[in-house]
Amino acid sequence: MAIAGAGPTGLMLSAELALAGVDVVVVERRPGPEIDGSRAGGLHARTIEVLDQRGIAERFLEEGQTAQVQGFSGISLDIGDFPTRHNYGLGLWQKHIQRILAGWVDELEVSIRYGTEVSGLAQDDAGVAVELSDGSQLRAEYLVGCDGGRSLVRKAAGIEFPGWDPTTSNLIAEAEVTEEPELGIRRNARGVHAIGREDYEIRDGEVVFSDTGPVRFMVTEEHVGHAPEPTLRELSEALVEVYGTDFGVHDPVWISRFTDMTRQAASYRQGRILVAGDAAHIHAPDGGQGLNIGVQDAVNLGWKLAQVVGRTSPETLLDTYHAERHPVGARVLRTTMAAVALRRDDDRTSALRDAVAELLGMDEPRKRFAGMMSGLDVHYDLGEGHPLLGRRMPDLDLVTDDGVVRVFTLLHDARGVLLSLGDALALDASPWSDRVHLADARYDGTWELPVLGPVAAPSAVLVRPDGYVAWVGDGTYSGLRDALTTWFGPR
């Protein structure tokens, strides 16, 4: 297996494959694991759950700051009443997220080749020949492009990238200043602007910046900019236009430009080539969803690739990656476009934003939007049945013969779990015991899902390695063998 790109998506995917025993190599154009500046940051509730499913959530929680960070176009959405251990978001810069992920991947002994990138490829019925920029080549059964919005892998595979051109652009930077900056958010007819510092604390839900350290800028430009690497002069001029001064900005750590360009890969798979993260979908950063859905793409894809490469499942299992994740990406694109539209500060848009804020202040709309923005409401279409089917398995405290065990603990090794609740398994599922953990347990509490609320207690559940429920028992075991075969291969 080969992965192009060692950002959060590529790192997470490589770890998922390594946990399944797949030989994987990652190629990354950066000279090393470090990234310039702090970049974006923040983990949503479902992403924290995903990391908890692998036993590493605490590594991130120890370094970040938990808070009610969920929101839509500046409208706060509290998820403190959601039924999850992680009913919050985590403030943590991307440079730290990548560092922690890279440390875990190193423990799993994944090979990462820094300082090179994919320069060409050709696929056949048996695999993909990959040419690298350092003149070397490698061959893999499958190649996954996690190489960003301008993905060479996606382009070389001929995967179309339809969508919408940008209507607005922003400069974002980290630099030193000679004057004390105006920290906080400012709105004007041009859009939203913000100045902060890399170091901050969250106190009673409010961000309190450090008095020292590099300053972070985000400035909406008057006209859409197109150059991917803007200059210090452009940043200075944009600051003067908005604030009347550039605060003596100098010595930038990094300067970049983002737009609200919105595009999605027409297909997440072309033969033996797949795309994930920004290579599959780009959009405005509103809501901080890009990194989060990229990590969740990886967790959906990893175990499926591992089973296909390991010859336990047919290649058609990979088609479910597009079927499940493309609708999630499409919804994020739609949501971010709506959020950008509400950013505008003319009188009519302001009135609309006030109306939306009033609507989202009501309990049911808040829950629906908060579930969507946090990723806790994701529902894969696995057919009719119990509300759990196709949704995340709650992290329950199960009573077993060995004591109390959390559901997420059973998922640490990235294997499926067949959980019998109450009576011992009446169906012999032992043919799949090398692929699925079989467990008898009891849970006497209420079964509750974000947004939906309480649901009927099942008699048994089959949980996939990504934490989503693939089958629900209703007192019988009808359909279980079919579900085991579909998701874990024939026996």
Residue pairs with C-beta under 8 A, 6 or more apart in sequence:
1 17
1 22
1 23
1 24
1 25
1 140
1 141
1 142
1 143
1 144
1 305
1 309
2 24
2 25
2 26
2 27
2 128
2 130
2 138
2 140
2 142
2 143
2 144
3 10
3 13
3 14
3 24
3 25
3 26
3 27
3 143
3 144
3 146
4 10
4 26
4 27
4 117
4 118
4 143
4 144
4 145
4 146
4 147
4 151
4 152
4 153
5 26
5 27
5 28
5 145
5 146
5 147
5 148
5 277
5 279
6 14
6 26
6 27
6 28
6 30
6 33
6 98
6 102
6 112
6 114
6 146
7 98
7 146
7 148
7 277
7 278
7 294
8 94
8 97
8 98
8 101
8 277
8 291
8 294
8 295
9 146
9 276
9 277
9 278
9 291
9 294
9 295
9 297
9 298
10 26
10 28
10 144
10 146
10 147
10 277
10 298
11 26
11 98
11 101
11 102
11 104
11 105
12 101
12 294
12 295
12 298
12 299
12 302
13 144
13 146
13 276
13 298
13 301
13 302
14 24
14 26
14 105
14 108
14 110
14 112
15 54
15 101
15 104
15 105
15 108
15 110
15 302
16 298
16 299
16 301
16 302
16 303
16 306
16 414
16 465
17 24
17 110
17 302
17 305
17 306
18 24
18 105
18 108
18 109
18 110
19 54
19 108
19 302
19 413
19 414
20 302
20 303
20 306
20 307
20 310
20 414
21 306
21 310
22 305
22 306
22 309
22 310
24 110
24 111
25 110
25 111
25 112
25 113
25 138
25 140
26 110
26 111
26 112
26 113
27 112
27 113
27 116
27 117
27 118
27 130
27 132
27 138
28 112
28 113
28 114
28 115
28 116
28 117
29 115
29 116
29 117
29 133
30 114
30 115
31 114
31 115
32 114
32 115
33 98
33 99
33 102
33 112
33 114
34 95
34 99
35 94
35 95
35 98
36 253
36 254
37 95
37 174
37 214
37 253
37 254
38 93
38 94
38 95
38 96
38 174
38 198
38 216
39 93
39 94
39 95
40 93
40 94
40 285
40 288
40 290
40 291
41 91
41 92
41 93
41 94
41 96
41 97
41 288
42 69
42 89
42 90
42 91
42 92
42 288
42 291
42 292
43 51
43 60
43 64
43 89
43 90
43 92
43 97
43 291
43 292
44 69
44 70
44 89
44 288
44 289
44 292
44 373
44 374
44 375
45 70
45 79
45 82
45 84
45 86
45 87
45 88
45 89
45 374
45 375
45 376
46 292
46 296
46 374
46 375
46 376
46 378
46 392
47 291
47 292
47 295
47 296
47 375
48 57
48 60
48 61
48 86
48 89
48 90
49 57
49 84
49 85
49 86
49 376
49 392
49 395
49 408
49 467
50 295
50 296
50 299
50 466
50 467
51 57
51 59
51 60
52 85
52 86
52 395
52 408
53 299
53 408
53 411
53 412
53 466
53 467
54 411
54 412
54 414
55 408
55 409
55 412
56 100
56 104
57 86
59 100
59 103
59 104
60 90
60 92
60 97
60 100
61 90
63 92
63 96
63 100
64 90
64 91
64 92
64 96
65 90
65 91
65 92
65 201
65 202
66 88
66 89
66 90
66 91
66 202
67 88
67 89
67 90
67 91
67 202
67 205
68 76
68 77
68 78
68 79
68 80
68 88
68 89
68 205
69 88
69 89
69 90
69 91
69 288
70 76
70 77
70 78
70 79
70 89
70 370
70 373
70 374
71 77
71 287
71 373
72 287
72 335
72 339
72 356
72 360
72 369
72 373
73 286
73 338
73 339
73 340
73 342
73 343
73 353
73 356
74 192
74 342
74 343
74 353
75 353
75 356
75 357
75 360
77 360
77 366
77 369
77 370
77 373
78 366
78 370
79 87
79 88
79 370
79 371
79 374
79 376
79 450
80 87
80 88
81 87
82 367
82 370
82 371
82 374
82 376
82 450
83 394
83 448
83 449
83 450
84 376
84 394
84 395
84 450
85 395
89 374
91 200
91 202
93 198
94 291
97 291
102 112
105 112
113 132
115 134
116 132
116 133
116 134
116 136
117 132
117 133
117 147
117 152
118 130
118 131
118 132
118 133
118 143
118 145
118 147
118 152
118 153
118 156
119 131
119 132
119 133
119 152
120 130
120 131
120 156
121 128
121 129
121 130
121 131
121 143
121 153
121 156
121 157
121 273
122 128
122 129
123 129
123 143
123 157
123 271
123 272
123 273
126 141
127 139
127 140
127 141
127 142
127 272
128 139
128 140
128 141
128 142
128 143
128 272
128 273
129 137
129 139
130 137
130 138
130 139
130 140
130 143
131 137
132 138
141 272
141 309
142 272
142 273
142 274
142 305
142 308
142 309
143 153
143 272
143 273
143 274
144 153
144 273
144 274
144 275
144 276
144 301
144 305
145 151
145 152
145 153
145 154
145 157
145 273
145 274
145 275
145 276
145 279
146 275
146 276
146 277
146 278
146 279
146 294
146 298
147 153
147 154
147 279
148 277
148 278
148 279
149 261
149 263
149 278
149 279
149 282
151 275
151 278
151 279
153 273
153 275
153 279
154 161
154 265
154 275
154 279
154 280
156 273
157 270
157 271
157 273
157 275
158 270
159 265
159 266
159 267
159 270
159 273
159 275
160 265
160 266
160 267
161 263
161 264
161 265
161 266
162 263
162 264
162 266
163 261
163 262
163 263
163 264
163 282
163 333
164 261
164 262
164 263
164 337
165 261
166 224
166 259
166 260
166 261
167 224
167 260
167 340
168 191
168 220
168 221
168 224
168 259
168 260
168 340
168 343
169 220
169 221
169 223
169 224
169 225
169 226
169 257
169 258
169 259
169 260
170 191
170 218
170 219
170 220
170 221
170 257
170 258
170 259
171 217
171 218
171 219
171 221
171 225
171 230
171 234
171 235
171 238
171 255
171 256
171 257
172 216
172 217
172 218
172 219
172 255
172 256
172 257
172 258
173 216
173 217
173 235
173 249
173 252
173 253
173 254
173 255
173 256
174 198
174 214
174 215
174 216
174 217
174 252
174 253
174 254
175 214
175 215
175 217
175 232
175 235
175 249
175 250
175 251
175 252
175 253
175 255
176 214
176 215
176 249
176 250
176 251
177 215
177 247
177 248
177 249
177 250
178 247
178 248
178 250
179 245
179 247
179 248
180 247
181 195
181 215
181 247
182 195
182 243
182 247
183 195
183 196
183 197
183 209
184 194
184 195
184 196
185 192
185 193
185 194
186 192
186 193
186 194
186 242
186 243
187 193
187 345
188 242
188 345
189 345
189 346
190 220
190 221
190 222
190 242
190 345
191 220
191 343
191 344
191 345
192 218
192 220
192 343
193 218
193 219
193 220
193 242
193 243
194 216
194 217
194 218
195 215
195 216
195 217
195 218
196 207
196 209
196 215
196 216
197 209
197 210
197 212
197 213
197 214
197 215
197 216
198 210
198 213
198 214
198 216
199 209
199 210
199 212
199 213
200 207
200 208
200 209
200 210
201 207
201 208
202 208
214 253
215 247
215 249
217 235
217 239
217 249
219 235
219 238
219 239
219 242
220 242
221 238
221 257
222 238
222 241
224 259
225 234
225 257
225 259
227 257
228 256
228 257
229 255
229 256
229 257
230 255
230 256
230 257
231 255
232 249
232 250
232 252
232 255
234 255
235 246
235 249
235 252
235 255
236 246
236 249
237 246
239 245
239 246
239 247
239 249
240 246
258 284
258 285
259 284
260 283
260 284
260 336
260 337
260 340
261 282
261 283
262 282
262 283
262 284
262 333
262 336
262 337
263 281
263 282
263 283
264 280
264 281
264 282
264 326
264 329
264 330
264 333
265 275
265 279
265 280
265 281
265 326
267 322
268 274
268 275
268 276
268 280
268 321
268 322
268 325
268 326
269 275
269 318
269 319
269 321
269 322
274 301
274 305
274 318
274 321
276 294
276 297
276 298
276 301
276 325
277 290
277 293
277 294
277 297
277 298
278 290
278 294
280 297
280 325
280 329
281 290
281 293
281 329
281 332
281 333
282 290
283 289
283 290
283 332
283 333
283 336
283 337
284 336
284 337
284 339
284 340
285 336
286 336
286 339
286 340
286 343
287 335
287 336
287 339
287 373
289 332
289 335
289 336
289 373
292 375
293 328
293 329
293 332
293 375
296 325
296 328
296 375
296 378
297 325
297 329
299 466
299 467
300 321
300 324
300 325
300 466
301 321
301 325
302 414
302 465
302 466
303 414
303 464
303 465
303 466
304 313
304 317
304 318
304 320
304 321
305 318
307 313
307 317
307 435
307 488
307 489
308 314
308 315
308 317
308 318
312 435
312 488
312 489
313 487
313 488
313 489
314 489
317 487
323 381
324 380
324 381
328 378
331 372
335 372
335 373
341 349
342 349
342 352
342 353
342 356
343 349
359 365
360 366
360 369
367 450
367 451
368 377
368 451
370 376
371 377
371 450
371 451
374 450
376 392
376 450
376 451
377 391
377 450
377 451
378 391
378 392
378 468
379 390
379 391
380 390
380 391
380 468
381 390
382 389
382 390
382 470
383 389
383 390
385 472
386 455
386 456
386 458
386 472
386 474
387 449
387 452
387 455
387 456
388 447
388 449
388 455
388 458
388 461
388 469
388 472
389 469
389 470
389 471
389 472
390 468
390 469
391 449
391 468
391 469
392 449
392 467
392 468
392 469
393 407
393 461
393 463
393 467
393 468
393 469
394 407
394 447
394 448
394 449
395 406
395 407
395 408
396 406
396 407
396 443
396 445
396 447
397 404
397 405
397 406
397 443
397 445
398 404
398 405
398 406
398 407
398 419
398 439
398 441
398 442
398 443
399 441
399 442
399 443
399 444
400 439
400 440
400 441
400 442
401 440
405 439
405 441
407 417
407 419
407 463
408 467
410 417
410 419
410 437
410 439
410 463
411 417
411 463
411 465
411 467
413 437
414 465
415 435
415 436
415 437
415 465
416 435
416 436
416 437
416 462
416 463
416 464
416 465
416 470
416 487
416 488
417 436
417 437
417 439
417 462
417 463
418 425
418 429
418 432
418 436
418 437
418 438
418 439
418 460
418 461
418 462
418 463
418 480
418 484
419 439
419 441
419 460
419 461
419 462
419 463
420 438
420 439
420 440
420 441
420 459
420 460
420 473
421 441
421 442
421 443
421 457
421 458
421 459
421 460
421 461
422 442
422 459
423 459
424 440
425 438
425 440
425 460
426 477
427 477
427 480
427 481
429 436
429 438
429 480
429 484
430 438
431 491
432 484
432 488
432 491
435 488
435 489
436 462
436 484
436 488
443 457
446 454
447 454
447 455
447 456
447 457
447 458
448 454
448 455
449 455
458 472
458 473
458 474
459 473
459 474
459 475
459 476
460 472
460 473
460 477
460 480
461 469
461 471
461 472
461 473
462 469
462 470
462 471
462 472
462 480
462 483
462 484
462 487
463 469
463 470
464 470
464 487
470 483
470 486
470 487
471 479
471 480
471 483
471 484
473 480
484 491
485 491
